Structures are given as C-alpha cells and as structure tokens.
Amino acid sequence: MGFRDDGTVYLEAAVNGTAEKSVNPNVPYSAADTASDVVDCIRHGASTVGFHARRDDGGQAWTDDELCRTIMATAARDVDALVYPGYHQSLQHIWELAQIPPAGVEMLFAPFEPAQHVSDAHWSEEDNQFGSGQTGQPYPPELDRFTELGLVPSISVFNAVDLRWVVLAARIGILRQPLLIKLFFSDTQVSHNDPDPAVLDFLLSRIPDWIDREIVVVPYAMSSAERCQEMWEYALDRGLGIRAGLGDCAATFPKATNAEIIDRAAHLIAKYGFTPATQQQVRSRFAPAEVDDGDLVRVVVNRNRCLGWGVCYTHAPEIYQPDADGYCIVVKPQVSAALLQKAIDGAASCPERAIRVELCDD
C-alpha cells in the first residue's frame, strides 16, 4: 500500500547539495550546521533528509565517511535521523557507513544515480536481460551491495533515458520493489526533465502499474519560487511525494532557511489534504523484508515456448507480466514462500508449459 492510500506523502529535504553561501547565506557547510539543519527539517515535517558532507569552507567531502558519520550521529541525538549522504562516482563511503552505522542511526536509504553507473547498456527483449555494448556492463555491480547491506536505493532520474533503465531493471528484478524514484525537473538545467505537467504525466505513463513505487518530484535549480511551487503542486495533485530544500533551490529562495522551505512544503501538503509521512511510516514502507535465501525459488520462462496466452498474469501479476507484444516476462524472478503458491499456479496455468519454478540452488 502506497503512502497516499494512508493520506500521507513522502517529503524529502535536501539541505545543502552543491549550493553555495554566495547565493544563500543559510546553506550549511560545517558538520555542526548540517546536523542542525537535518534536525530542523525533520522537526518541521521532513520524512527523510539528504545531505552532502562538506568541509567548513564549503568544499565537497564526498568520500569522507567519518564526516558523514559525525553529521548523522549528531542529528540522531535529537531526532529519528532518517538521513543519507550524497556521493560522486564511488559508493564506497556509503558501504562503510552501512557496515559501521553512526551512533543512533538506522540506515535505510542510499543514493543511486543511473546516470553515474549505466553506460552503453544494451537490452535484449528476446532474452529479457541487459547486455553490454563496447564499454558498458549488463548492470551496475553496485546494486548487489545494496541488497547485501539491506539498503534501499534512492534513485535519481534526470530524464526519460534514466527512467527506461529503471523500469527494465525492475522488470528483471535487479532493482527490488518497492522503488523510490525521484524525478528531477528544471527550467535551467537542460539535462533534467522539463518542468511541465505534460512531461510529468508522460514519465508517469512509462512506469507500469505492476511496479510498486513511490514517486518524488524534485524541482531543481528553478528560476523562481513560483515555478518551484508549481512543480510541487503538480506532484501533490497526483498524490506524489516532493523534495524541497536549499540543496536543490538555494538561489530560488535566496534568504530562506531549510526549515522555512520545509514549512512551506508541509503547508502545501496540508492544503492538498495530506500529511508528511513519518520516519516510522517510511521504514515500514521500504525496509527490506528479512528472507532466508534458502527459501527462495527461481521463476523462469522459456521465451521460445511462450505464445502469449496471458493466463499466468491473472494468477500472479506480481510475478508475471506481458511485454509490449503480449509475451510473458517474469518481473519477480526470485520469490519467497509468501508468493510461492502464486508462482506455481501461474506456471501450472500455462497451456504451453513455458514456465518452470525451481529452487535457487538447483
């Protein structure tokens, strides 16, 4: 069940990012100031907070996991610090934080940008899998570490190309559901989605209904506060989450604090009849279920035998879905005991006996 089914929406705060004090003096640089803003944002209604570890002079400290640990542990003294740091290219400092969590912090999310990891990827519809071009990989190996460490990717989608990869990755199970998808929009950054409701609706139309997800709209480097609020309103009108803060739009709100921007977003959320999701609600929605890998089974479809009857979809749409031509694809290739019977029923219903269910260690 999604947040809006409970009358809530996901509200994320981005407290600093790459923003500079020259455009807004309230952008936090030091560990103490960043932790203070994390606390303020959560107290003013933010569900989750994203931050960049930065030195006192404002320089980015991407790989400094100790600085990240200090910020997160300091914030955790005062609030339920559901926070995650930024990164650039390497996620190693994220893995370090997950393996040795900051005091008082239960890590859940970690950032993931397909644009930083997916290059020259190829897709085979016949084989229902990624291949490699001359320079690319079938899929980013970092995704395996998310699963191993019990982290949920907070996925940044800057354009329709990113989104296509995300949908395909979810389809074959290398991105586990539910997904947290952040759609970036900007009227100044041309590599981001155009901030137009028609573009938002187009992107939403490209996400199949069978993908369990929360969508978060992120107005980024917007030219005015009015245009930023329009994007928030487009999102809330569709029951989607939003992101706000100086990390995204410091120049857009040149005198505001992070707490004031989160207040503005929270009031707008209330206007639409929602409340921001709490940290506990977010954890309940996204925390990976504990599954004994020994209990998992694998579901495989023989594409050469499938004739597209579609009977399997009716038994287990969580596992079986049609591709663009109506042939079966397995969107959840590994299933636990909770879905085992549905997987078996779907396989047994196939007139062509094109589906098999097998133990993962077979």
N, C-alpha and C positions, 0 to 999 in steps of 0.2 A: 504494500500500500504506500503510495506516494505522500509527500508532505501535504499537498493541497487537499487530499482526501480527509485530513485531520484539521483543515483550516489553518495550516501553517505554511510558511515558505522559508527557504534557505536564504539567510542573509550573511554574506561573507564580507569581511573588512580587509582591505589591502592598505597597510598603514604607511609604507614608505616606498617600496619598489626601487626604481631608479630616480625618483623625483629629487629635486634639489631645493635647498632652503632659499635659493635666489628667486624662486617662483612662489614659494610659500614658506615663511619662516617657521611654521609649525611642523614641518616634515621632521620626524625623529631620525637621528643618526646614531647616537650612542646606545649601548646596550640598555642602560637605565631608562633612557627616554623611550626607546622602542618597547620595552617591557611595560612601561607606564601606559603607553597608548594601547597596547594589547589589552590591558586590564580595563581601561576606559571603554574601549569598543565593546567588549563582552558585557560590561555592566550596562551599556546603553542599548543592548539588544542583538549584537552580532552573534550568529551561530558559530562561526569559525573565523579565525584571523590568519591571514597570510602576511609574512614579513620577509624582508631581506636583512641578513646580518650585515651591518656596516660599521666601519671604523668611526672614531669620533670626528674625523674630518670629512665624513660622508662617503669615503671610498668603499666600494663593494668588497665584502669579505665572503665571497661565495663559498669557499671551501673550508671556512673556519668553523668546524663543528663545535669547538669549545665556546665560541662566542654565541652560536645558536643555543647551545645548552644553557648558557648563563641567562639569555633573554627568556627562554621558555620556563626555566626553573624559577626565575624571579617573578614572572607573571603568575605562576602556579601557587605562589604563597597567598594570593588574594582571590583568585577566581579559578573556575574549571578551565584550564588553559588548553582548549582545543585549537591548536595552532600548528602551522607548518612553515618551514623556511623556503626561500627561493633557491634556485640553482642555475648553473650555466654549464652545459655540456656534461659534466660529470655529476653523478648522483652519489658518489662515494660518501660524502659527508652526511647524506640522508641515511645511508645504511649504518653509518657509525652511530647516529642518534637513535636509530631503531634498536640497535644491539645493546647500547648502553643509554637508556632513556634518561632525560633530565629528571631531577628530583621532583616528584609530584606530578609528572606528566605522563599521560597515557596516549601515546602517539597513535593516530588513526590515518590521517591523510599524508600523502607526499606528492609533490608537484610532478607533472609529466606533460611535456610538450612534444607531440608527434613531430613537429617541425624541426626539433633538435635531434631526432633519432631516426627518422624514416627518410631514406634517400634512395631514389631509383627503385622503389619496390614494385614488383610485378604481381599481378593476380591471375590465377588460373581458375576460371569458372568451372571448367570440367573437373578439375581435381579438388575444387573448393579449398584452396590454400594459397598462401603467398609464395612467390618465387623470388628470385634475385635477378636484378639487372647486372650490369658490369661492375657496379660499385656498391650495390645495396645488399641488405640482408633480408632473409624471409620475414623476420620480425625482430624488434629490438630485444636483445637478451636481458635488458634491464627489467623487463616485465616479469621474468621468473623470480627476481629478487623481491619484487613487491609481494608476490604470493608467499615466498618463503618466510618473509618477515611480518606477514599479516598486515601489510599496508594497503591502503586503497588509493589508486592513482586519482589525483585531482587534475583532470585532463583539460588542457588549454587548447581550444580550437579557434584558429585565426581566420580560416576560410573554408570553402566547400571541399577543397582537396584534403585538408586535415580531417574533416568530418567523414569523408568517404572511407579513409583508412580506419577510423574509429569504428564505423559500422561494420566493416568487413572483419576487423579484429574481434568485435563482439560476436559476430556470426559464427566464428570458428572457435570461440572460447578462450582466446589468449588475453582478452580483456574480460574479467569476471564481472558479472552483474550483481547488484545494481551499479550503473555507471554514474559518476559525477562529471558532467560535461559543462565546461564554461565556454560560452560563445562570446568572443570578443568583437566589439563594434567600435568603429572610429570614423570620424569625418576628417581626420588629419593624417592618420596612418593608412596609406593606401593598400598595405598588405593585409589589413584587417577587413572584416565584413563591413559593408556599407550600412550605416545606421538608419535603416528603413524598415518599416513593418513588413513590407512585402518580402524583403530579404530574410527577415526573421522567420516568416511563415514558410518560405522556401526551404530554409535549413531544417526547420521542424518536420517538414514533409519528407525529408530524406532519412529520417530516423524511424525505422519500422516500429510498429506498435509492440512487437514482441520483446523489444529491448527495454528492460526495467531500468529506468534512469531518472535522474534529477537534472534539469537544465537550469543553468545560471547565466543570466545576461550580464555582460561586463562592458559598460561604456568606458572607453579608454581614450585618453588624450583628446577629449571632446572640446570643441571650440567654444562652447558656452554651457552654463549651468542649465539653461532651458533645454538644450538638446540632450544633455545627460539625463535630465529628469524624464524627458520624452521616452528614452530607451527603457528606463525603469518602469514607466507606465505601460509601455508595450508589453514588457515582461509580465507584470502583475496582472494585466488584463487577460493574460493567457495562463495564469496560475503558475508562472515560473519564478525561480529564485533570482536574486540580484546581488551584485557586488558593488561596494562603494568604498571610498577612502582616498587619502592623499596619494597612495601608491599608484592609483590609476589616473586621477584627475587633479593633481595639485594646482596646476595653472588655471583650471576651470573654477576652482574655489580658492582664490589666492590668499584669503585671510582666515578661512575656516580651520578648525581643528578636526582631527579624525572623529572625536566624539560628537561634534556638531553635525558632521556629514552623516554619521550613523543614525543620529537622532532624526535627521531629515528623511533618511530612507525608512526608518521604523515608522514614522508618522504616515508616510505614503503607504506603507504596507497596511497599516490600520485603516486607512481610507478605503482600501480595496477589500476590507473585511477579513484580513489575515492577521496572524501574529508571527513573529520570527520564531523559527524552530529553536528549541533549547539544545544545549550541548548533549544532553541525555537522549533527546529525540534523534539527533544526528547520529549518535553512536548506535542506537537501536536500528536505524535505517541502514547503516553502511558497514557496521562491524562484521568482518568475515565470520561465517558460521564455522564452528570447530567440527571438522570432519576427519575421521580416520581414513587416510588414503587407502588402507587395506580394504575398506568397504566400498570404494568407488568402482563403478563399472564403466566401460567404454561403449559408446554407441557409434556404429559405423554404417554408412550407406554405400552400396555399390552403385555408382552413377551409371554404369553400363546396363544395369538391370532395371533401374527406376524408369517407369513410364508416366509418372506424374498423376497417378490416380488421386492422390491427396487424402487418402483415408487416414494416414498416420497423423496429419495435422489435427484432425478432430479429436484424437485420443490424447495427444500431448503437445500442444502448441508451444510449451516451454522448451521442448526438445527439438521438435520437427517443424520446419517452415519451408514454404516454397521459394524457389529463386525466381528471377524475372520471367522465366519460361514455364514455371509451374512444377519444376522437378524438386525433389526433396533435398534439403540441406539440413545438416544437424547443427543447430545453434548452441547446443549444450553437449559437447562430445563426451564429457565425463559427468556422471550423475551419482548422487549419493542414494542411500536407502530410501529417502523420502520420495524420490521420483522413480525409483526402480520399477515399480509396477506399471507406471505410465509408459516408461521406455519399452517394457516388454509388450504391453498392449499395443503400442504403436507399431512395433516391429511385427507382431503377430498379425496385425490387420492388413499388412501389405500384400496385395494379390501376387506380386512378382517375387516375394521373398527377397527383397533387395536390402533389407536392414538386418543387422545382427547386433546382439548385445553380449558383451564378453567381459570377463574380469580384467582389470587393468594390468595384472601381472601375467596374463596368459601369453 
